[in-house]
């Protein structure tokens, strides 16, 4: 579980963070209780502890994930609303009635007892502080019989073509604010293919709260023009626009000659992702000085018109726990034509979670779509094989996926399908994948300039392939880090970043070689990317980069 201490963040200073970083690093060098003895401390960690918020290659992700996974009182049992574990009764309406009752009560936990409950429809959580809890992923099963195409309708790509957007959107368990979900479904049914993020189907559902004065990446406090509509605890959207020279995109890529000479103008899909939208809570307001829950992910410059704005109503404090979603087994669809046998998706959600949940026989497993500050813990994807085991897209930030497993598929992959892996795309930033076992898949980027993301303490059989249209731009922006990764089949693709990602770091990866899908860097010249402790695995200390950064808050 990720714990962000709201009581201390407002008073957290750079000095206290640096003191904590020094203590963590000292323990690592001494081989003390925090890390096993005999490991090697790379120079990158020593550098990071001196400048944790502004290191050029390693992002600060110590506050990724939900603030806390709460134990809310039980307010409903699905059996009281008609759910029966008989394998015949469609229990989706009963489960949704129980969830609606919890919402009317102001929140609480809806329980599903042990057994297998058939669902012929979606399960939706659309109100704050509502938790759907089974008796454990090995005891409670929801058996799903239909896909999203049947339940909602065909969903085309807003970029044209014949692709099915159910290949990367939507879930049979779908956490999203009720009004946002209603508007998305209405747009899909009208075939007015929507944007899916924080500012509505046409990205026009926002209003300015206040301009923000220039600031630097890593700052926790900013100066605003008008603080009158800000208050501690309010979730706001930091909105940063690009300029005609695309200097914001260059900044996301680390800056310098390579990004400056890159041709951005024809990257139409990438350009549709800006402005960059970053949800964050206000923790303190003192005059025009506003303290934020997390440090700034980027510089704020006048030419980018930085501002705090409103956004669509978020879903917060809700979760799904302790169950398996077992989808009726069907053949996997051809690539990008998924019908929507999808697992669990969090959309326009902030500070929500999924814990001890398994999905089986899905097209796509767990999704983060314009989701921020959420935690996926003890999740597992298995069964006949899938397109995206995990996807993170449409500007998703500060999420934590930990203790995750992608199982080996139970049937051979059809020839016209593709397997990706732990995906990140679409300007998504500061997300963490930690303590994972990937029996298949890859560290997938679908282009769209994701930046400042971390994969750490993971074992992977690297047999997946990345995706992404050419008009979505670069595979990576700056400050990607792969830290302590064991590649069991020795394939280099997307594991070693030193030849691909600008201003990034690869630390503690065993020896790998190029074969199958081989990529070339998007930027010319020196990438300023670092490689340390190459040819080793599990020798780097700290072993888990996220956990070491999180310790800086203690």
C-alpha positions in Angstrom: 0.0 0.0 0.0 1.2 3.4 -0.8 0.8 6.0 2.0 0.9 9.7 1.3 0.9 11.6 4.6 -1.5 14.5 4.0 -0.7 16.0 7.4 2.9 16.4 6.6 3.1 17.2 2.9 2.2 20.8 3.4 5.1 21.3 5.8 7.5 19.0 3.9 10.7 20.8 3.0 13.5 20.0 0.6 15.8 19.8 3.6 13.8 17.1 5.4 13.5 15.1 2.1 17.3 15.3 1.6 17.9 14.2 5.2 15.7 11.2 4.7 17.4 10.4 1.4 20.8 10.5 3.0 19.6 8.1 5.8 18.2 5.6 3.3 21.4 5.7 1.2 23.6 5.4 4.3 21.6 2.2 5.3 22.1 0.9 1.8 25.8 1.4 1.8 26.1 -0.2 5.3 24.0 -3.2 4.2 21.6 -2.5 7.1 18.0 -3.5 7.7 16.6 -1.6 4.8 18.6 -3.5 2.1 20.3 -6.9 2.0 24.1 -6.8 2.4 26.4 -7.4 -0.5 24.6 -5.1 -3.0 26.1 -2.3 -5.0 24.9 1.3 -4.7 25.1 3.0 -8.1 26.3 6.6 -8.5 22.9 7.5 -9.9 21.3 6.8 -6.4 23.9 8.9 -4.7 23.2 11.7 -7.1 19.4 11.3 -6.8 19.5 11.7 -3.0 21.1 15.1 -3.4 18.5 16.4 -5.9 15.4 14.1 -5.6 12.9 16.4 -7.3 15.1 17.6 -10.1 17.4 14.7 -11.1 17.9 14.8 -14.9 17.5 11.0 -15.4 15.4 9.7 -12.5 11.9 11.0 -11.7 10.6 11.5 -8.2 7.8 9.0 -7.7 7.8 8.6 -4.0 4.2 9.8 -3.7 2.7 7.7 -6.5 -0.5 5.8 -5.6 -3.5 6.2 -3.5 -3.2 8.2 -0.3 -4.6 5.2 1.6 -6.6 2.1 1.0 -9.5 2.6 3.5 -11.6 0.0 5.3 -15.1 1.4 5.0 -18.0 0.1 7.0 -20.2 -2.6 5.4 -23.5 -1.1 4.3 -24.8 -3.7 1.8 -24.6 -7.4 0.9 -25.4 -8.2 -2.7 -27.6 -11.1 -1.7 -30.1 -8.7 -0.1 -30.6 -7.2 -3.5 -31.1 -10.4 -5.4 -27.7 -11.8 -6.1 -27.6 -15.6 -6.1 -24.5 -17.8 -6.6 -26.3 -20.3 -8.8 -24.5 -19.8 -12.1 -27.8 -19.0 -13.8 -29.1 -15.7 -12.4 -27.7 -12.6 -13.9 -26.4 -10.8 -10.8 -25.1 -7.6 -12.4 -28.4 -5.7 -11.7 -28.4 -6.9 -8.0 -24.7 -5.9 -7.6 -25.4 -2.5 -9.1 -28.5 -2.0 -6.9 -26.3 -2.7 -3.9 -23.7 -0.2 -5.1 -26.4 2.4 -5.6 -27.7 1.8 -2.1 -24.1 2.4 -0.7 -23.9 5.6 -2.7 -27.2 6.8 -1.3 -25.9 6.1 2.2 -22.9 8.4 1.6 -20.5 5.5 0.9 -19.5 2.2 2.4 -18.6 -1.3 1.5 -20.7 -3.7 -0.6 -19.9 -7.3 0.1 -20.0 -10.3 -2.2 -19.8 -13.6 -0.3 -17.8 -16.7 -1.5 -19.2 -18.4 -4.6 -19.6 -17.8 -8.4 -22.0 -15.1 -9.4 -22.9 -14.7 -13.1 -23.0 -11.3 -14.6 -24.5 -10.5 -18.0 -23.8 -6.8 -17.7 -21.4 -4.2 -16.5 -20.6 -3.6 -12.8 -20.3 0.2 -12.2 -18.9 2.3 -9.4 -19.7 5.9 -10.0 -19.9 7.5 -6.5 -17.2 8.4 -4.0 -16.2 6.2 -1.1 -17.9 3.1 -2.4 -16.0 -0.2 -2.2 -17.0 -3.5 -3.8 -15.4 -6.3 -1.7 -15.5 -10.0 -2.3 -14.3 -12.6 0.1 -10.9 -12.9 -1.7 -9.7 -13.5 -5.2 -9.7 -17.2 -4.6 -13.2 -17.3 -3.1 -15.5 -14.9 -4.9 -15.9 -15.0 -8.7 -17.9 -12.9 -11.1 -18.5 -14.9 -14.2 -19.0 -12.5 -17.1 -20.8 -13.6 -20.3 -20.9 -10.5 -22.5 -18.6 -7.9 -24.0 -18.8 -4.2 -24.2 -19.8 -4.2 -27.9 -22.9 -6.2 -27.0 -23.6 -4.1 -23.9 -22.9 -0.6 -25.2 -22.2 -0.8 -28.9 -19.3 -0.6 -31.3 -16.7 2.0 -30.3 -14.6 3.5 -33.1 -11.4 5.4 -32.9 -11.6 9.2 -32.8 -8.6 9.1 -35.1 -10.4 7.3 -37.9 -10.0 3.9 -39.4 -11.7 0.6 -38.5 -10.2 0.0 -35.1 -12.3 -0.8 -32.1 -11.6 1.5 -29.2 -12.6 -1.3 -26.9 -9.1 -2.5 -27.6 -7.9 0.2 -25.1 -10.9 1.5 -23.3 -13.7 0.4 -20.9 -14.1 -2.4 -18.5 -16.7 -4.9 -17.3 -16.0 -3.5 -13.9 -15.8 0.2 -14.5 -14.9 2.9 -12.0 -15.8 6.4 -13.2 -17.8 9.3 -12.0 -21.4 8.7 -12.9 -21.9 11.8 -15.0 -18.7 11.2 -16.9 -19.6 7.6 -17.6 -23.1 8.6 -18.8 -21.6 11.2 -21.2 -19.1 8.7 -22.5 -21.7 6.0 -23.2 -24.0 8.6 -24.8 -21.2 9.6 -27.1 -20.3 6.1 -28.0 -23.9 5.2 -28.8 -24.1 8.4 -31.0 -20.9 7.4 -32.7 -19.4 10.8 -31.7 -16.1 9.2 -30.6 -15.0 11.1 -27.5 -11.9 12.2 -25.7 -11.9 10.3 -22.5 -10.1 12.5 -20.0 -10.6 15.2 -17.3 -12.1 17.9 -19.5 -15.0 16.1 -21.2 -15.7 14.5 -24.6 -14.6 17.6 -26.5 -12.1 18.8 -23.9 -14.1 21.9 -23.3 -15.6 21.2 -19.8 -13.3 23.4 -17.7 -12.9 26.9 -16.6 -9.9 28.8 -15.3 -9.4 29.2 -11.6 -6.2 31.2 -11.8 -3.0 31.7 -13.8 0.1 30.4 -12.2 3.4 32.3 -12.2 6.7 30.7 -13.5 8.0 27.8 -11.4 10.4 24.9 -11.6 10.0 21.2 -11.8 10.0 19.9 -8.3 8.5 22.9 -6.6 5.8 22.0 -4.0 4.6 25.6 -3.8 3.5 27.9 -6.6 2.4 31.5 -6.8 -1.0 32.2 -8.3 -2.7 35.4 -9.5 -6.0 34.8 -7.7 -6.3 32.3 -4.8 -9.9 33.1 -4.0 -11.4 29.9 -5.4 -8.7 27.6 -3.9 -8.8 25.8 -0.6 -7.0 23.0 1.1 -8.3 19.6 -0.1 -9.6 20.8 -3.4 -8.6 18.8 -6.4 -7.6 21.1 -9.3 -6.2 20.6 -12.7 -2.8 22.0 -13.7 -3.1 22.8 -17.4 0.0 23.5 -19.4 -0.3 24.3 -23.1 2.3 24.0 -25.8 3.6 26.8 -28.0 4.1 27.0 -31.8 7.7 25.9 -31.5 6.6 22.9 -29.3 9.0 23.8 -26.6 6.8 22.1 -24.0 7.2 18.8 -25.8 10.9 19.4 -26.1 11.0 20.0 -22.3 9.2 16.8 -21.7 11.9 15.1 -23.8 14.7 16.6 -21.7 15.5 19.5 -24.1 18.7 20.0 -26.1 19.6 19.6 -29.8 17.8 16.3 -30.3 14.3 17.3 -29.3 14.9 20.8 -30.8 15.5 19.2 -34.2 12.7 16.6 -34.0 9.9 17.2 -36.5 6.8 17.6 -34.3 4.3 19.1 -36.8 3.1 15.9 -38.5 2.6 14.1 -35.1 -1.2 14.8 -35.2 -2.1 12.2 -32.5 0.5 13.5 -30.1 -0.5 17.1 -30.7 -4.1 16.1 -29.8 -2.9 15.1 -26.3 -1.8 18.6 -25.3 -2.4 20.6 -23.2 -0.8 18.5 -20.5 -3.4 18.0 -17.7 -2.2 17.1 -14.2 -4.7 16.6 -11.4 -3.4 17.5 -7.9 -4.8 18.4 -4.5 -4.2 21.7 -2.8 -2.8 21.2 0.7 -2.3 24.8 1.8 -3.2 28.4 0.7 -1.2 31.3 2.2 -2.0 34.5 0.4 -1.0 33.9 -3.2 1.3 31.0 -2.3 -0.4 27.6 -2.9 1.2 24.3 -1.7 0.4 21.2 -3.7 0.2 17.5 -2.7 3.0 16.5 -5.1 6.0 18.3 -6.6 5.5 19.9 -10.0 6.2 17.4 -12.8 7.5 20.1 -15.2 8.7 23.6 -15.3 6.0 26.3 -15.7 6.9 29.0 -18.2 4.8 32.0 -19.4 4.8 30.8 -23.0 2.9 27.7 -21.9 0.1 29.6 -20.2 0.2 27.5 -17.0 -3.1 27.7 -15.0 -5.1 25.9 -12.4 -8.6 25.0 -13.8 -11.7 23.0 -13.0 -12.4 19.6 -14.5 -15.2 17.1 -14.7 -16.3 15.7 -11.3 -13.7 13.1 -10.1 -14.4 9.7 -8.5 -12.4 9.5 -5.3 -12.1 7.1 -2.3 -13.6 4.1 -4.1 -12.2 0.6 -4.8 -12.7 -3.0 -5.8 -11.2 -5.8 -3.7 -11.0 -9.5 -3.2 -12.5 -11.1 -6.3 -11.9 -12.8 -9.6 -13.5 -11.6 -12.8 -13.6 -14.7 -14.9 -14.8 -13.9 -18.5 -16.5 -16.6 -20.6 -13.6 -18.0 -22.7 -13.8 -16.9 -26.4 -11.1 -16.8 -29.0 -8.9 -13.6 -28.9 -10.0 -11.1 -31.5 -7.7 -9.9 -34.3 -5.4 -7.0 -33.4 -7.3 -3.8 -32.7 -10.7 -5.4 -33.2 -11.3 -6.3 -29.6 -15.0 -6.8 -28.7 -14.5 -5.6 -25.1 -14.1 -8.6 -22.9 -12.2 -6.2 -20.6 -11.4 -6.4 -16.9 -11.2 -3.5 -14.4 -10.8 0.1 -15.6 -10.4 3.3 -13.5 -11.3 6.5 -15.4 -11.3 10.1 -14.2 -10.5 8.5 -10.8 -8.3 10.1 -8.2 -7.2 8.3 -5.0 -9.0 5.0 -5.8 -7.7 1.5 -5.7 -8.0 -2.2 -6.8 -6.6 -4.8 -4.4 -6.5 -8.6 -4.6 -8.3 -8.9 -7.9 -7.6 -11.4 -10.7 -9.0 -11.2 -14.2 -9.1 -14.1 -16.6 -9.8 -14.6 -20.3 -10.0 -10.9 -21.0 -9.1 -8.8 -24.1 -7.6 -6.2 -21.8 -6.9 -6.6 -18.2 -6.5 -3.5 -15.9 -6.8 0.0 -17.3 -6.0 3.5 -16.1 -7.6 6.1 -18.4 -7.1 9.7 -17.3 -6.7 8.2 -13.8 -4.3 9.7 -11.2 -3.0 8.9 -7.7 -4.6 5.4 -7.8 -3.2 2.0 -6.7 -3.5 -1.4 -8.2 -2.1 -3.9 -5.7 -2.0 -7.7 -5.8 -3.6 -7.9 -9.3 -3.2 -10.8 -11.7 -4.1 -11.4 -15.4 -4.4 -14.9 -16.6 -6.3 -17.2 -19.0 -6.3 -17.5 -22.7 -4.1 -14.5 -23.4 -4.9 -10.8 -23.9 -4.0 -7.7 -25.9 -3.1 -5.4 -23.1 -2.6 -7.0 -19.7 -2.3 -3.5 -18.2 -2.8 -0.1 -20.0 -2.1 3.4 -18.7 -3.2 6.2 -21.1 -5.0 9.4 -21.8 -2.9 11.4 -19.4 -2.7 9.1 -16.4 -0.3 10.3 -13.7 1.1 9.3 -10.3 -0.3 5.8 -10.2 1.2 2.7 -8.5 0.9 -0.8 -9.8 2.6 -3.1 -7.3 2.7 -6.9 -6.7 1.3 -7.7 -10.1 1.4 -10.8 -12.2 0.9 -11.5 -15.9 0.5 -15.3 -16.2 1.6 -17.3 -19.2 -1.3 -17.8 -21.6 -3.2 -21.1 -21.4 -3.8 -21.4 -25.2 -1.5 -20.5 -28.2 -1.9 -17.0 -29.5 -3.9 -16.7 -32.7 -1.7 -15.6 -35.6 -3.4 -12.2 -36.1 -3.2 -11.0 -32.5 -0.7 -9.0 -30.6 0.5 -9.1 -27.0 1.8 -5.9 -25.4 2.4 -5.8 -21.6 2.6 -3.1 -19.1 1.6 -0.2 -21.3 2.0 3.6 -20.9 1.3 6.3 -23.4 -0.4 9.6 -24.1 1.7 12.0 -22.0 1.2 9.8 -18.9 3.8 10.5 -16.3 5.2 9.6 -12.9 3.6 6.1 -12.9 5.3 3.2 -11.2 5.2 -0.6 -11.8 6.8 -2.3 -8.8 7.4 -5.9 -7.7 6.0 -7.7 -10.7 6.2 -11.1 -12.4 5.6 -11.0 -16.1 5.5 -14.5 -17.5 4.9 -12.9 -20.9 4.7 -9.4 -22.4 7.0 -6.4 -22.5 7.5 -2.9 -21.0 5.2 -1.4 -23.6 5.1 2.2 -24.8 2.5 3.1 -27.4 4.3 6.3 -28.2 2.5 9.6 -27.3 5.6 10.8 -25.4 5.0 9.2 -21.9 7.7 10.5 -19.6 9.1 10.2 -16.0 7.8 6.7 -15.4 9.5 3.9 -13.4 9.6 0.1 -13.6 11.4 -1.5 -10.7 12.0 -4.9 -9.2 10.4 -6.9 -12.0 11.0 -10.3 -13.6 9.9 -10.5 -17.3 9.9 -13.0 -20.1 10.2 -10.3 -22.7 8.2 -11.7 -25.6 5.6 -9.0 -26.3 5.7 -6.2 -28.8 5.0 -2.5 -28.4 2.5 -0.6 -30.5 1.9 3.0 -31.4 1.2 4.9 -34.6 4.0 7.0 -36.1 1.8 10.1 -35.7 1.8 9.6 -32.0 5.4 10.8 -31.8 8.3 9.5 -29.7 8.3 6.2 -27.7 9.7 8.0 -24.6 10.1 11.4 -23.2 12.7 12.1 -20.5 13.3 10.5 -17.1 12.2 6.9 -17.7 13.9 4.5 -15.3 14.2 0.8 -15.4 15.7 -0.3 -12.0 16.5 -3.9 -11.0 14.9 -5.9 -13.9 15.5 -9.6 -14.7 14.9 -10.5 -18.3 14.5 -14.2 -18.4 14.8 -14.7 -22.2 17.6 -12.1 -22.6 15.8 -10.0 -25.2 16.8 -6.3 -25.1 13.8 -4.6 -26.7 12.4 -1.9 -24.4 14.4 -3.2 -21.4 17.6 -1.2 -22.0 16.8 2.4 -22.4 20.3 3.9 -23.0 19.9 3.7 -26.7 16.3 4.8 -26.9 15.0 7.1 -24.2 16.5 10.6 -23.6 17.7 11.6 -20.2 16.8 8.2 -18.8 18.4 5.5 -16.7 18.8 1.7 -16.9 20.2 0.3 -13.6 20.6 -3.4 -12.7 19.5 -5.2 -15.8 21.0 -8.6 -16.7 22.8 -9.0 -20.1 20.4 -8.7 -23.0 20.7 -8.8 -26.8 18.6 -7.3 -29.6 16.2 -9.6 -31.5 12.7 -9.6 -32.8 11.3 -6.0 -32.6 14.3 -3.6 -32.7 13.8 0.1 -32.3 15.9 3.2 -33.2 15.9 6.3 -31.1 13.5 9.1 -32.0 16.0 11.8 -31.2 19.4 12.4 -32.8 22.7 13.0 -31.0 23.6 12.3 -27.4 20.6 11.0 -25.5 22.2 11.7 -22.1 20.8 8.3 -21.0 22.7 6.4 -18.2 23.5 2.7 -17.9 24.8 1.3 -14.6 25.3 -2.2 -13.1 24.6 -3.7 -16.5 24.9 -7.4 -16.6 23.6 -7.8 -13.0 20.3 -8.4 -11.5 19.3 -8.1 -7.8 22.7 -6.6 -7.0 21.6 -3.0 -7.1 20.9 -1.3 -3.7 18.3 0.0 -3.1 16.7 -2.9 -4.7 13.3 -1.2 -5.3 13.6 2.4 -6.5 10.0 3.3 -5.6 10.2 2.0 -2.0 13.5 3.8 -1.5 11.9 7.0 -2.7 8.8 6.5 -0.6 11.0 6.1 2.5 12.1 9.7 2.0 8.8 10.8 3.4 9.2 9.0 6.7 
